[in-house]
């Protein structure tokens, strides 16, 4: 009977250990799945930020071009007025 009791206790202990290992495996699987989702979400967020940055850079370049055009026009107007003033003297 003692052998049967020891075998039962040993089996219960092994079963408990297997349950704990299964629980750890399930937790590990969930962590891996969550990590994968987090990485994907982070990648998508980075792509959105990159697109936004590209759009903002393009807009800044457009504004700089407009500013340069206006400055050139102002220079041309100032030179024309100066030339007119010199010709009228």
PDB file of N, CA, C and O in Angstrom:
ATOM      1  N   UNK A   1       0.820  -1.189   0.000  1.00  0.00           N
ATOM      2  CA  UNK A   1       0.000   0.000   0.000  1.00  0.00           C
ATOM      3  C   UNK A   1       0.860   1.248   0.000  1.00  0.00           C
ATOM      4  O   UNK A   1       0.507   2.259  -0.606  1.00  0.00           O
ATOM      5  N   UNK A   2       2.016   1.167   0.700  1.00  0.00           N
ATOM      6  CA  UNK A   2       2.899   2.330   0.722  1.00  0.00           C
ATOM      7  C   UNK A   2       3.418   2.634  -0.666  1.00  0.00           C
ATOM      8  O   UNK A   2       3.552   3.801  -1.036  1.00  0.00           O
ATOM      9  N   UNK A   3       3.712   1.603  -1.440  1.00  0.00           N
ATOM     10  CA  UNK A   3       4.189   1.813  -2.804  1.00  0.00           C
ATOM     11  C   UNK A   3       3.121   2.513  -3.641  1.00  0.00           C
ATOM     12  O   UNK A   3       3.425   3.398  -4.441  1.00  0.00           O
ATOM     13  N   UNK A   4       1.888   2.112  -3.450  1.00  0.00           N
ATOM     14  CA  UNK A   4       0.789   2.727  -4.189  1.00  0.00           C
ATOM     15  C   UNK A   4       0.630   4.184  -3.776  1.00  0.00           C
ATOM     16  O   UNK A   4       0.395   5.049  -4.619  1.00  0.00           O
ATOM     17  N   UNK A   5       0.761   4.462  -2.460  1.00  0.00           N
ATOM     18  CA  UNK A   5       0.659   5.840  -1.975  1.00  0.00           C
ATOM     19  C   UNK A   5       1.788   6.697  -2.549  1.00  0.00           C
ATOM     20  O   UNK A   5       1.566   7.821  -2.999  1.00  0.00           O
ATOM     21  N   UNK A   6       2.993   6.147  -2.523  1.00  0.00           N
ATOM     22  CA  UNK A   6       4.142   6.897  -3.065  1.00  0.00           C
ATOM     23  C   UNK A   6       3.961   7.149  -4.566  1.00  0.00           C
ATOM     24  O   UNK A   6       4.274   8.228  -5.069  1.00  0.00           O
ATOM     25  N   UNK A   7       3.463   6.157  -5.253  1.00  0.00           N
ATOM     26  CA  UNK A   7       3.228   6.303  -6.691  1.00  0.00           C
ATOM     27  C   UNK A   7       2.158   7.362  -6.949  1.00  0.00           C
ATOM     28  O   UNK A   7       2.280   8.164  -7.874  1.00  0.00           O
ATOM     29  N   UNK A   8       1.112   7.359  -6.126  1.00  0.00           N
ATOM     30  CA  UNK A   8       0.043   8.345  -6.263  1.00  0.00           C
ATOM     31  C   UNK A   8       0.566   9.747  -5.993  1.00  0.00           C
ATOM     32  O   UNK A   8       0.275  10.674  -6.749  1.00  0.00           O
ATOM     33  N   UNK A   9       1.334   9.910  -4.925  1.00  0.00           N
ATOM     34  CA  UNK A   9       1.908  11.217  -4.588  1.00  0.00           C
ATOM     35  C   UNK A   9       2.855  11.667  -5.697  1.00  0.00           C
ATOM     36  O   UNK A   9       2.844  12.832  -6.097  1.00  0.00           O
ATOM     37  N   UNK A  10       3.662  10.751  -6.185  1.00  0.00           N
ATOM     38  CA  UNK A  10       4.608  11.064  -7.256  1.00  0.00           C
ATOM     39  C   UNK A  10       3.863  11.472  -8.526  1.00  0.00           C
ATOM     40  O   UNK A  10       4.254  12.421  -9.205  1.00  0.00           O
ATOM     41  N   UNK A  11       2.803  10.757  -8.837  1.00  0.00           N
ATOM     42  CA  UNK A  11       2.005  11.069 -10.027  1.00  0.00           C
ATOM     43  C   UNK A  11       1.328  12.424  -9.885  1.00  0.00           C
ATOM     44  O   UNK A  11       1.280  13.208 -10.832  1.00  0.00           O
ATOM     45  N   UNK A  12       0.803  12.692  -8.682  1.00  0.00           N
ATOM     46  CA  UNK A  12       0.162  13.985  -8.439  1.00  0.00           C
ATOM     47  C   UNK A  12       1.172  15.123  -8.552  1.00  0.00           C
ATOM     48  O   UNK A  12       0.868  16.185  -9.096  1.00  0.00           O
ATOM     49  N   UNK A  13       2.366  14.890  -8.037  1.00  0.00           N
ATOM     50  CA  UNK A  13       3.421  15.899  -8.117  1.00  0.00           C
ATOM     51  C   UNK A  13       3.818  16.150  -9.573  1.00  0.00           C
ATOM     52  O   UNK A  13       3.993  17.294  -9.993  1.00  0.00           O
ATOM     53  N   UNK A  14       3.954  15.066 -10.329  1.00  0.00           N
ATOM     54  CA  UNK A  14       4.309  15.199 -11.749  1.00  0.00           C
ATOM     55  C   UNK A  14       3.201  15.911 -12.513  1.00  0.00           C
ATOM     56  O   UNK A  14       3.465  16.745 -13.380  1.00  0.00           O
ATOM     57  N   UNK A  15       1.955  15.572 -12.180  1.00  0.00           N
ATOM     58  CA  UNK A  15       0.815  16.214 -12.822  1.00  0.00           C
ATOM     59  C   UNK A  15       0.781  17.706 -12.498  1.00  0.00           C
ATOM     60  O   UNK A  15       0.522  18.529 -13.377  1.00  0.00           O
ATOM     61  N   UNK A  16       1.038  18.053 -11.247  1.00  0.00           N
ATOM     62  CA  UNK A  16       1.070  19.458 -10.844  1.00  0.00           C
ATOM     63  C   UNK A  16       2.179  20.204 -11.590  1.00  0.00           C
ATOM     64  O   UNK A  16       1.990  21.335 -12.039  1.00  0.00           O
ATOM     65  N   UNK A  17       3.325  19.557 -11.713  1.00  0.00           N
ATOM     66  CA  UNK A  17       4.450  20.172 -12.426  1.00  0.00           C
ATOM     67  C   UNK A  17       4.090  20.391 -13.902  1.00  0.00           C
ATOM     68  O   UNK A  17       4.420  21.428 -14.478  1.00  0.00           O
ATOM     69  N   UNK A  18       3.421  19.421 -14.499  1.00  0.00           N
ATOM     70  CA  UNK A  18       2.992  19.560 -15.891  1.00  0.00           C
ATOM     71  C   UNK A  18       1.983  20.699 -16.049  1.00  0.00           C
ATOM     72  O   UNK A  18       2.028  21.452 -17.021  1.00  0.00           O
ATOM     73  N   UNK A  19       1.077  20.814 -15.082  1.00  0.00           N
ATOM     74  CA  UNK A  19       0.103  21.916 -15.125  1.00  0.00           C
ATOM     75  C   UNK A  19       0.809  23.268 -15.058  1.00  0.00           C
ATOM     76  O   UNK A  19       0.474  24.195 -15.796  1.00  0.00           O
ATOM     77  N   UNK A  20       1.791  23.365 -14.163  1.00  0.00           N
ATOM     78  CA  UNK A  20       2.538  24.619 -14.024  1.00  0.00           C
ATOM     79  C   UNK A  20       3.302  24.944 -15.307  1.00  0.00           C
ATOM     80  O   UNK A  20       3.341  26.094 -15.744  1.00  0.00           O
ATOM     81  N   UNK A  21       3.908  23.915 -15.904  1.00  0.00           N
ATOM     82  CA  UNK A  21       4.635  24.130 -17.156  1.00  0.00           C
ATOM     83  C   UNK A  21       3.690  24.552 -18.276  1.00  0.00           C
ATOM     84  O   UNK A  21       4.019  25.420 -19.085  1.00  0.00           O
ATOM     85  N   UNK A  22       2.512  23.929 -18.313  1.00  0.00           N
ATOM     86  CA  UNK A  22       1.513  24.300 -19.315  1.00  0.00           C
ATOM     87  C   UNK A  22       1.080  25.751 -19.117  1.00  0.00           C
ATOM     88  O   UNK A  22       0.949  26.507 -20.080  1.00  0.00           O
ATOM     89  N   UNK A  23       0.861  26.128 -17.867  1.00  0.00           N
ATOM     90  CA  UNK A  23       0.473  27.509 -17.570  1.00  0.00           C
ATOM     91  C   UNK A  23       1.571  28.484 -18.010  1.00  0.00           C
ATOM     92  O   UNK A  23       1.284  29.545 -18.566  1.00  0.00           O
ATOM     93  N   UNK A  24       2.823  28.115 -17.756  1.00  0.00           N
ATOM     94  CA  UNK A  24       3.939  28.968 -18.183  1.00  0.00           C
ATOM     95  C   UNK A  24       4.007  29.056 -19.704  1.00  0.00           C
ATOM     96  O   UNK A  24       4.259  30.127 -20.257  1.00  0.00           O
ATOM     97  N   UNK A  25       3.785  27.939 -20.373  1.00  0.00           N
ATOM     98  CA  UNK A  25       3.789  27.943 -21.837  1.00  0.00           C
ATOM     99  C   UNK A  25       2.672  28.817 -22.393  1.00  0.00           C
ATOM    100  O   UNK A  25       2.874  29.558 -23.355  1.00  0.00           O
ATOM    101  N   UNK A  26       1.492  28.726 -21.783  1.00  0.00           N
ATOM    102  CA  UNK A  26       0.375  29.559 -22.227  1.00  0.00           C
ATOM    103  C   UNK A  26       0.664  31.041 -21.988  1.00  0.00           C
ATOM    104  O   UNK A  26       0.356  31.886 -22.829  1.00  0.00           O
ATOM    105  N   UNK A  27       1.253  31.343 -20.844  1.00  0.00           N
ATOM    106  CA  UNK A  27       1.626  32.732 -20.557  1.00  0.00           C
ATOM    107  C   UNK A  27       2.675  33.224 -21.548  1.00  0.00           C
ATOM    108  O   UNK A  27       2.604  34.354 -22.031  1.00  0.00           O
ATOM    109  N   UNK A  28       3.643  32.372 -21.843  1.00  0.00           N
ATOM    110  CA  UNK A  28       4.688  32.725 -22.804  1.00  0.00           C
ATOM    111  C   UNK A  28       4.085  32.964 -24.186  1.00  0.00           C
ATOM    112  O   UNK A  28       4.453  33.915 -24.876  1.00  0.00           O
ATOM    113  N   UNK A  29       3.167  32.103 -24.582  1.00  0.00           N
ATOM    114  CA  UNK A  29       2.504  32.257 -25.873  1.00  0.00           C
ATOM    115  C   UNK A  29       1.746  33.583 -25.940  1.00  0.00           C
ATOM    116  O   UNK A  29       1.808  34.291 -26.945  1.00  0.00           O
ATOM    117  N   UNK A  30       1.034  33.910 -24.865  1.00  0.00           N
ATOM    118  CA  UNK A  30       0.292  35.171 -24.825  1.00  0.00           C
ATOM    119  C   UNK A  30       1.247  36.359 -24.900  1.00  0.00           C
ATOM    120  O   UNK A  30       0.986  37.327 -25.615  1.00  0.00           O
ATOM    121  N   UNK A  31       2.351  36.284 -24.165  1.00  0.00           N
ATOM    122  CA  UNK A  31       3.336  37.368 -24.216  1.00  0.00           C
ATOM    123  C   UNK A  31       3.921  37.526 -25.616  1.00  0.00           C
ATOM    124  O   UNK A  31       4.105  38.645 -26.095  1.00  0.00           O
ATOM    125  N   UNK A  32       4.207  36.416 -26.262  1.00  0.00           N
ATOM    126  CA  UNK A  32       4.750  36.476 -27.631  1.00  0.00           C
ATOM    127  C   UNK A  32       3.732  37.086 -28.593  1.00  0.00           C
ATOM    128  O   UNK A  32       4.079  37.905 -29.444  1.00  0.00           O
ATOM    129  N   UNK A  33       2.485  36.677 -28.447  1.00  0.00           N
ATOM    130  CA  UNK A  33       1.425  37.208 -29.302  1.00  0.00           C
ATOM    131  C   UNK A  33       1.249  38.707 -29.056  1.00  0.00           C
ATOM    132  O   UNK A  33       1.139  39.490 -29.999  1.00  0.00           O
ATOM    133  N   UNK A  34       1.223  39.097 -27.784  1.00  0.00           N
ATOM    134  CA  UNK A  34       1.090  40.515 -27.446  1.00  0.00           C
ATOM    135  C   UNK A  34       2.288  41.318 -27.940  1.00  0.00           C
ATOM    136  O   UNK A  34       2.137  42.445 -28.410  1.00  0.00           O
ATOM    137  N   UNK A  35       3.477  40.733 -27.831  1.00  0.00           N
ATOM    138  CA  UNK A  35       4.686  41.405 -28.315  1.00  0.00           C
ATOM    139  C   UNK A  35       4.614  41.597 -29.823  1.00  0.00           C
ATOM    140  O   UNK A  35       4.966  42.659 -30.336  1.00  0.00           O
ATOM    141  N   UNK A  36       4.162  40.582 -30.524  1.00  0.00           N
ATOM    142  CA  UNK A  36       4.010  40.688 -31.979  1.00  0.00           C
ATOM    143  C   UNK A  36       3.035  41.784 -32.362  1.00  0.00           C
ATOM    144  O   UNK A  36       3.287  42.553 -33.290  1.00  0.00           O
ATOM    145  N   UNK A  37       1.929  41.857 -31.650  1.00  0.00           N
ATOM    146  CA  UNK A  37       0.938  42.913 -31.920  1.00  0.00           C
ATOM    147  C   UNK A  37       1.513  44.286 -31.620  1.00  0.00           C
ATOM    148  O   UNK A  37       1.311  45.236 -32.377  1.00  0.00           O
ATOM    149  N   UNK A  38       2.228  44.382 -30.514  1.00  0.00           N
ATOM    150  CA  UNK A  38       2.838  45.658 -30.141  1.00  0.00           C
ATOM    151  C   UNK A  38       3.868  46.099 -31.180  1.00  0.00           C
ATOM    152  O   UNK A  38       3.930  47.272 -31.546  1.00  0.00           O
ATOM    153  N   UNK A  39       4.668  45.153 -31.646  1.00  0.00           N
ATOM    154  CA  UNK A  39       5.658  45.478 -32.679  1.00  0.00           C
ATOM    155  C   UNK A  39       4.981  45.936 -33.965  1.00  0.00           C
ATOM    156  O   UNK A  39       5.428  46.894 -34.597  1.00  0.00           O
ATOM    157  N   UNK A  40       3.915  45.263 -34.350  1.00  0.00           N
ATOM    158  CA  UNK A  40       3.191  45.648 -35.555  1.00  0.00           C
ATOM    159  C   UNK A  40       2.574  47.033 -35.397  1.00  0.00           C
ATOM    160  O   UNK A  40       2.654  47.865 -36.301  1.00  0.00           O
ATOM    161  N   UNK A  41       1.956  47.272 -34.241  1.00  0.00           N
ATOM    162  CA  UNK A  41       1.367  48.582 -33.976  1.00  0.00           C
ATOM    163  C   UNK A  41       2.433  49.667 -33.994  1.00  0.00           C
ATOM    164  O   UNK A  41       2.220  50.747 -34.545  1.00  0.00           O
ATOM    165  N   UNK A  42       3.577  49.378 -33.391  1.00  0.00           N
ATOM    166  CA  UNK A  42       4.673  50.348 -33.366  1.00  0.00           C
ATOM    167  C   UNK A  42       5.184  50.622 -34.773  1.00  0.00           C
ATOM    168  O   UNK A  42       5.479  51.764 -35.124  1.00  0.00           O
ATOM    169  N   UNK A  43       5.286  49.570 -35.573  1.00  0.00           N
ATOM    170  CA  UNK A  43       5.753  49.738 -36.955  1.00  0.00           C
ATOM    171  C   UNK A  43       4.783  50.611 -37.741  1.00  0.00           C
ATOM    172  O   UNK A  43       5.205  51.494 -38.488  1.00  0.00           O
ATOM    173  N   UNK A  44       3.493  50.368 -37.576  1.00  0.00           N
ATOM    174  CA  UNK A  44       2.493  51.176 -38.269  1.00  0.00           C
ATOM    175  C   UNK A  44       2.554  52.630 -37.815  1.00  0.00           C
ATOM    176  O   UNK A  44       2.441  53.546 -38.629  1.00  0.00           O
ATOM    177  N   UNK A  45       2.731  52.837 -36.516  1.00  0.00           N
ATOM    178  CA  UNK A  45       2.834  54.205 -35.995  1.00  0.00           C
ATOM    179  C   UNK A  45       4.064  54.899 -36.563  1.00  0.00           C
ATOM    180  O   UNK A  45       4.007  56.078 -36.911  1.00  0.00           O
ATOM    181  N   UNK A  46       5.172  54.177 -36.660  1.00  0.00           N
ATOM    182  CA  UNK A  46       6.393  54.760 -37.229  1.00  0.00           C
ATOM    183  C   UNK A  46       6.187  55.122 -38.697  1.00  0.00           C
ATOM    184  O   UNK A  46       6.649  56.168 -39.152  1.00  0.00           O
ATOM    185  N   UNK A  47       5.499  54.265 -39.433  1.00  0.00           N
ATOM    186  CA  UNK A  47       5.230  54.557 -40.841  1.00  0.00           C
ATOM    187  C   UNK A  47       4.345  55.789 -40.975  1.00  0.00           C
ATOM    188  O   UNK A  47       4.561  56.617 -41.861  1.00  0.00           O
ATOM    189  N   UNK A  48       3.349  55.916 -40.100  1.00  0.00           N
ATOM    190  CA  UNK A  48       2.485  57.099 -40.123  1.00  0.00           C
ATOM    191  C   UNK A  48       3.280  58.359 -39.792  1.00  0.00           C
ATOM    192  O   UNK A  48       3.097  59.399 -40.425  1.00  0.00           O
ATOM    193  N   UNK A  49       4.159  58.264 -38.802  1.00  0.00           N
ATOM    194  CA  UNK A  49       4.999  59.412 -38.452  1.00  0.00           C
ATOM    195  C   UNK A  49       5.931  59.784 -39.596  1.00  0.00           C
ATOM    196  O   UNK A  49       6.142  60.966 -39.868  1.00  0.00           O
ATOM    197  N   UNK A  50       6.487  58.784 -40.265  1.00  0.00           N
ATOM    198  CA  UNK A  50       7.378  59.049 -41.401  1.00  0.00           C
ATOM    199  C   UNK A  50       6.616  59.736 -42.524  1.00  0.00           C
ATOM    200  O   UNK A  50       7.120  60.681 -43.132  1.00  0.00           O
ATOM    201  N   UNK A  51       5.413  59.270 -42.799  1.00  0.00           N
ATOM    202  CA  UNK A  51       4.584  59.886 -43.831  1.00  0.00           C
ATOM    203  C   UNK A  51       4.253  61.324 -43.459  1.00  0.00           C
ATOM    204  O   UNK A  51       4.326  62.219 -44.301  1.00  0.00           O
ATOM    205  N   UNK A  52       3.893  61.545 -42.208  1.00  0.00           N
ATOM    206  CA  UNK A  52       3.593  62.894 -41.737  1.00  0.00           C
ATOM    207  C   UNK A  52       4.811  63.797 -41.861  1.00  0.00           C
ATOM    208  O   UNK A  52       4.700  64.944 -42.295  1.00  0.00           O
ATOM    209  N   UNK A  53       5.963  63.282 -41.482  1.00  0.00           N
ATOM    210  CA  UNK A  53       7.201  64.058 -41.591  1.00  0.00           C
ATOM    211  C   UNK A  53       7.506  64.388 -43.049  1.00  0.00           C
ATOM    212  O   UNK A  53       7.905  65.509 -43.365  1.00  0.00           O
ATOM    213  N   UNK A  54       7.319  63.419 -43.928  1.00  0.00           N
ATOM    214  CA  UNK A  54       7.539  63.666 -45.355  1.00  0.00           C
ATOM    215  C   UNK A  54       6.600  64.751 -45.874  1.00  0.00           C
ATOM    216  O   UNK A  54       7.017  65.633 -46.624  1.00  0.00           O
ATOM    217  N   UNK A  55       5.335  64.681 -45.473  1.00  0.00           N
ATOM    218  CA  UNK A  55       4.360  65.690 -45.892  1.00  0.00           C
ATOM    219  C   UNK A  55       4.726  67.068 -45.357  1.00  0.00           C
ATOM    220  O   UNK A  55       4.630  68.062 -46.076  1.00  0.00           O
ATOM    221  N   UNK A  56       5.143  67.128 -44.106  1.00  0.00           N
ATOM    222  CA  UNK A  56       5.528  68.408 -43.518  1.00  0.00           C
ATOM    223  C   UNK A  56       6.775  68.966 -44.195  1.00  0.00           C
ATOM    224  O   UNK A  56       6.869  70.169 -44.437  1.00  0.00           O
ATOM    225  N   UNK A  57       7.723  68.097 -44.499  1.00  0.00           N
ATOM    226  CA  UNK A  57       8.941  68.533 -45.189  1.00  0.00           C
ATOM    227  C   UNK A  57       8.594  69.089 -46.564  1.00  0.00           C
ATOM    228  O   UNK A  57       9.121  70.121 -46.977  1.00  0.00           O
ATOM    229  N   UNK A  58       7.709  68.403 -47.264  1.00  0.00           N
ATOM    230  CA  UNK A  58       7.284  68.876 -48.583  1.00  0.00           C
ATOM    231  C   UNK A  58       6.594  70.233 -48.472  1.00  0.00           C
ATOM    232  O   UNK A  58       6.827  71.119 -49.294  1.00  0.00           O
ATOM    233  N   UNK A  59       5.753  70.394 -47.465  1.00  0.00           N
ATOM    234  CA  UNK A  59       5.045  71.672 -47.274  1.00  0.00           C
ATOM    235  C   UNK A  59       6.035  72.790 -46.947  1.00  0.00           C
ATOM    236  O   UNK A  59       5.904  73.899 -47.465  1.00  0.00           O
ATOM    237  N   UNK A  60       7.015  72.514 -46.103  1.00  0.00           N
ATOM    238  CA  UNK A  60       8.033  73.519 -45.767  1.00  0.00           C
ATOM    239  C   UNK A  60       8.802  73.913 -47.024  1.00  0.00           C
ATOM    240  O   UNK A  60       9.083  75.092 -47.236  1.00  0.00           O
ATOM    241  N   UNK A  61       9.141  72.940 -47.852  1.00  0.00           N
ATOM    242  CA  UNK A  61       9.851  73.241 -49.095  1.00  0.00           C
ATOM    243  C   UNK A  61       9.001  74.105 -50.017  1.00  0.00           C
ATOM    244  O   UNK A  61       9.517  75.018 -50.661  1.00  0.00           O
ATOM    245  N   UNK A  62       7.699  73.825 -50.084  1.00  0.00           N
ATOM    246  CA  UNK A  62       6.797  74.652 -50.891  1.00  0.00           C
ATOM    247  C   UNK A  62       6.760  76.083 -50.359  1.00  0.00           C
ATOM    248  O   UNK A  62       6.811  77.040 -51.132  1.00  0.00           O
ATOM    249  N   UNK A  63       6.670  76.222 -49.043  1.00  0.00           N
ATOM    250  CA  UNK A  63       6.639  77.559 -48.443  1.00  0.00           C
ATOM    251  C   UNK A  63       7.947  78.302 -48.683  1.00  0.00           C
ATOM    252  O   UNK A  63       7.940  79.505 -48.944  1.00  0.00           O
ATOM    253  N   UNK A  64       9.064  77.596 -48.598  1.00  0.00           N
ATOM    254  CA  UNK A  64      10.358  78.227 -48.882  1.00  0.00           C
ATOM    255  C   UNK A  64      10.431  78.693 -50.329  1.00  0.00           C
ATOM    256  O   UNK A  64      10.939  79.780 -50.606  1.00  0.00           O
ATOM    257  N   UNK A  65       9.933  77.889 -51.245  1.00  0.00           N
ATOM    258  CA  UNK A  65       9.910  78.289 -52.654  1.00  0.00           C
ATOM    259  C   UNK A  65       9.049  79.534 -52.852  1.00  0.00           C
ATOM    260  O   UNK A  65       9.434  80.449 -53.581  1.00  0.00           O
ATOM    261  N   UNK A  66       7.885  79.570 -52.204  1.00  0.00           N
ATOM    262  CA  UNK A  66       7.018  80.749 -52.301  1.00  0.00           C
ATOM    263  C   UNK A  66       7.707  81.978 -51.732  1.00  0.00           C
ATOM    264  O   UNK A  66       7.631  83.067 -52.302  1.00  0.00           O
ATOM    265  N   UNK A  67       8.382  81.793 -50.601  1.00  0.00           N
ATOM    266  CA  UNK A  67       9.083  82.907 -49.969  1.00  0.00           C
ATOM    267  C   UNK A  67      10.197  83.420 -50.882  1.00  0.00           C
ATOM    268  O   UNK A  67      10.362  84.630 -51.040  1.00  0.00           O
ATOM    269  N   UNK A  68      10.955  82.514 -51.477  1.00  0.00           N
ATOM    270  CA  UNK A  68      12.028  82.922 -52.401  1.00  0.00           C
ATOM    271  C   UNK A  68      11.455  83.682 -53.596  1.00  0.00           C
ATOM    272  O   UNK A  68      12.019  84.685 -54.034  1.00  0.00           O
ATOM    273  N   UNK A  69      10.334  83.195 -54.115  1.00  0.00           N
ATOM    274  CA  UNK A  69       9.689  83.867 -55.247  1.00  0.00           C
ATOM    275  C   UNK A  69       9.268  85.280 -54.855  1.00  0.00           C
ATOM    276  O   UNK A  69       9.482  86.227 -55.611  1.00  0.00           O
ATOM    277  N   UNK A  70       8.672  85.420 -53.676  1.00  0.00           N
ATOM    278  CA  UNK A  70       8.253  86.750 -53.214  1.00  0.00           C
ATOM    279  C   UNK A  70       9.448  87.673 -53.012  1.00  0.00           C
ATOM    280  O   UNK A  70       9.393  88.851 -53.364  1.00  0.00           O
ATOM    281  N   UNK A  71      10.514  87.144 -52.453  1.00  0.00           N
ATOM    282  CA  UNK A  71      11.720  87.957 -52.237  1.00  0.00           C
ATOM    283  C   UNK A  71      12.286  88.401 -53.582  1.00  0.00           C
ATOM    284  O   UNK A  71      12.683  89.555 -53.741  1.00  0.00           O
ATOM    285  N   UNK A  72      12.324  87.488 -54.545  1.00  0.00           N
ATOM    286  CA  UNK A  72      12.817  87.839 -55.879  1.00  0.00           C
ATOM    287  C   UNK A  72      11.936  88.909 -56.516  1.00  0.00           C
ATOM    288  O   UNK A  72      12.439  89.839 -57.145  1.00  0.00           O
ATOM    289  N   UNK A  73      10.614  88.774 -56.350  1.00  0.00           N
ATOM    290  CA  UNK A  73       9.694  89.776 -56.897  1.00  0.00           C
ATOM    291  C   UNK A  73       9.917  91.132 -56.236  1.00  0.00           C
ATOM    292  O   UNK A  73       9.918  92.162 -56.909  1.00  0.00           O
ATOM    293  N   UNK A  74      10.107  91.130 -54.922  1.00  0.00           N
ATOM    294  CA  UNK A  74      10.353  92.388 -54.210  1.00  0.00           C
ATOM    295  C   UNK A  74      11.663  93.017 -54.669  1.00  0.00           C
ATOM    296  O   UNK A  74      11.743  94.235 -54.826  1.00  0.00           O
ATOM    297  N   UNK A  75      12.677  92.207 -54.882  1.00  0.00           N
ATOM    298  CA  UNK A  75      13.956  92.728 -55.385  1.00  0.00           C
ATOM    299  C   UNK A  75      13.769  93.337 -56.771  1.00  0.00           C
ATOM    300  O   UNK A  75      14.267  94.428 -57.052  1.00  0.00           O
ATOM    301  N   UNK A  76      13.048  92.623 -57.632  1.00  0.00           N
ATOM    302  CA  UNK A  76      12.802  93.126 -58.985  1.00  0.00           C
ATOM    303  C   UNK A  76      12.032  94.438 -58.942  1.00  0.00           C
ATOM    304  O   UNK A  76      12.357  95.373 -59.674  1.00  0.00           O
ATOM    305  N   UNK A  77      11.006  94.516 -58.082  1.00  0.00           N
ATOM    306  CA  UNK A  77      10.228  95.757 -57.942  1.00  0.00           C
ATOM    307  C   UNK A  77      11.106  96.897 -57.437  1.00  0.00           C
ATOM    308  O   UNK A  77      11.028  98.018 -57.941  1.00  0.00           O
ATOM    309  N   UNK A  78      11.937  96.611 -56.448  1.00  0.00           N
ATOM    310  CA  UNK A  78      12.815  97.650 -55.899  1.00  0.00           C
ATOM    311  C   UNK A  78      13.804  98.125 -56.955  1.00  0.00           C
ATOM    312  O   UNK A  78      14.050  99.326 -57.064  1.00  0.00           O
ATOM    313  N   UNK A  79      14.371  97.220 -57.728  1.00  0.00           N
ATOM    314  CA  UNK A  79      15.304  97.604 -58.793  1.00  0.00           C
ATOM    315  C   UNK A  79      14.603  98.411 -59.877  1.00  0.00           C
ATOM    316  O   UNK A  79      15.157  99.386 -60.385  1.00  0.00           O
ATOM    317  N   UNK A  80      13.388  98.009 -60.232  1.00  0.00           N
ATOM    318  CA  UNK A  80      12.623  98.746 -61.237  1.00  0.00           C
ATOM    319  C   UNK A  80      12.330 100.163 -60.759  1.00  0.00           C
ATOM    320  O   UNK A  80      12.486 101.119 -61.519  1.00  0.00           O
ATOM    321  N   UNK A  81      11.909 100.304 -59.511  1.00  0.00           N
ATOM    322  CA  UNK A  81      11.620 101.630 -58.955  1.00  0.00           C
ATOM    323  C   UNK A  81      12.883 102.474 -58.891  1.00  0.00           C
ATOM    324  O   UNK A  81      12.852 103.667 -59.196  1.00  0.00           O
ATOM    325  N   UNK A  82      13.979 101.868 -58.501  1.00  0.00           N
ATOM    326  CA  UNK A  82      15.245 102.599 -58.437  1.00  0.00           C
ATOM    327  C   UNK A  82      15.671 103.044 -59.832  1.00  0.00           C
ATOM    328  O   UNK A  82      16.142 104.166 -60.017  1.00  0.00           O
ATOM    329  N   UNK A  83      15.505 102.164 -60.805  1.00  0.00           N
ATOM    330  CA  UNK A  83      15.844 102.513 -62.191  1.00  0.00           C
ATOM    331  C   UNK A  83      14.959 103.647 -62.686  1.00  0.00           C
ATOM    332  O   UNK A  83      15.444 104.566 -63.346  1.00  0.00           O
ATOM    333  N   UNK A  84      13.657 103.595 -62.373  1.00  0.00           N
ATOM    334  CA  UNK A  84      12.737 104.664 -62.772  1.00  0.00           C
ATOM    335  C   UNK A  84      13.137 105.981 -62.127  1.00  0.00           C
ATOM    336  O   UNK A  84      13.118 107.027 -62.777  1.00  0.00           O
ATOM    337  N   UNK A  85      13.500 105.933 -60.847  1.00  0.00           N
ATOM    338  CA  UNK A  85      13.907 107.159 -60.144  1.00  0.00           C
ATOM    339  C   UNK A  85      15.165 107.739 -60.777  1.00  0.00           C
ATOM    340  O   UNK A  85      15.267 108.952 -60.957  1.00  0.00           O
ATOM    341  N   UNK A  86      16.111 106.892 -61.109  1.00  0.00           N
ATOM    342  CA  UNK A  86      17.358 107.365 -61.720  1.00  0.00           C
ATOM    343  C   UNK A  86      17.113 107.906 -63.127  1.00  0.00           C
ATOM    344  O   UNK A  86      17.751 108.876 -63.537  1.00  0.00           O
ATOM    345  N   UNK A  87      16.208 107.297 -63.857  1.00  0.00           N
ATOM    346  CA  UNK A  87      15.898 107.754 -65.215  1.00  0.00           C
ATOM    347  C   UNK A  87      15.113 109.057 -65.194  1.00  0.00           C
ATOM    348  O   UNK A  87      15.218 109.845 -66.133  1.00  0.00           O
ATOM    349  N   UNK A  88      14.333 109.304 -64.152  1.00  0.00           N
ATOM    350  CA  UNK A  88      13.524 110.523 -64.050  1.00  0.00           C
ATOM    351  C   UNK A  88      14.339 111.722 -63.602  1.00  0.00           C
ATOM    352  O   UNK A  88      13.857 112.848 -63.721  1.00  0.00           O
ATOM    353  N   UNK A  89      15.524 111.541 -63.103  1.00  0.00           N
ATOM    354  CA  UNK A  89      16.341 112.672 -62.636  1.00  0.00           C
ATOM    355  C   UNK A  89      16.932 113.423 -63.760  1.00  0.00           C
ATOM    356  O   UNK A  89      17.646 114.402 -63.542  1.00  0.00           O
TER     357      UNK A  89
END
